[in-house]
Amino acid sequence: MMELGYLQRLTLQLTAGAAMLPDSIRDPHAGFVLSLQRSDGGWSGREGESDLYYSGFALRSLAILGLLTGEVANAAGRFLLSRTEKQESVIDLLSLVYGAALIEASTEKNPLDGVAVNWQSRVTGLLTSLRQQDGGFARTAQVSIGSTYQTFLVAICLELLGHPLPADDPSVAFLLSQRRDDGGFLEVRVAKRSGTNPTAAAIGALRTLNALPMGVAQDAAEFIAELQSDEGGFQANTRMPLPDLLSTFTSCVTLWEADSLDQVDTARAWRYGLSMARANGGFAGFELDPAEDVEYTFYGLGLLSLLAPWQID
């Protein structure tokens, strides 16, 4: 049996957890996401037109809730197909490819089946052109140093496209070179301190490449565990005074990957996630920014779904 990829395994875990959530949690957030689908089938941020980035988060939320069906899925598929002829960033390409995979998993119909036959090869070529001399990948070919996050995005996007990087790819050495003595990882080599989200990206990329040493995962888990705040959430780095929902979600995903969720107070993390939920649906991402959007709603639903087996009998 073929081993599931990083995002597929995570989505299955979140889907199983989301099924454990009570309707009082599921329903308002499902309604929030569904209400924001635009006439073109996509989703936008707090303003502006539909885009792949926010549509990707909406599709991930609906997928783990079991609601990516019918006309919602069909309209979203048409939106994704309409974006295959545009020049997109790596994160948007990932949103496009993974969104199509989620729709296919839910409906057994891939919205990109009708795309030009050479589209995947063009996307693969674009992604590989972002390789830098240090072995990592950058956001654009004009950048001279690799990025931990961009390397993670390229690795999982290539995996989804059926062209995974090998375990001996130069990006493995690059990712390990980003590791600091505290067990965390840098985003770029000129950064001054390890961060929660670069660490999560590095662990996810190394897992995708089948090149994650157990000791590296355990050290990363210990680094992240130290960043849980009194509020229960996780800080982006040691200098940030307050936690945020993105860092809390990625922290818990990394701890789950390392079988180390027992190193932190999951009950406090659960309560922090609930505190970011808005009464009428949607999640905010930060105490000082109380507005909700589809991106943070996925992080909130994802966090509660991931922690549900530890909180709900």
ABEGO torsion letter per residue (X at the ends): XBBBBAAAAAAAAAAAAAAABBAAAAAAAAAAAAAABBAAGBBBBABEBBBAAAAAAAAAAAAAAGABBEAAAAAAAAAAAAAAABBBBAAAAAAAAAAAAAAAAAAGBBAAAABBAAAAAAAAAAAAAABBAAGBBBABAABABBBAAAAAAAAAAAAAAGBBBBAABAAAAAAAAABBAAGBBBABAABABBBAAAAAAAAAAAAAAGABBAAAAAAAAAAAAAABBAAGBBBABAABABBBAAAAAAAAAAAAAAGAAAABBAAAAAAAAAAABBAAEEBBABAABABBBAAAAAAAAAAAAAAAAAABX
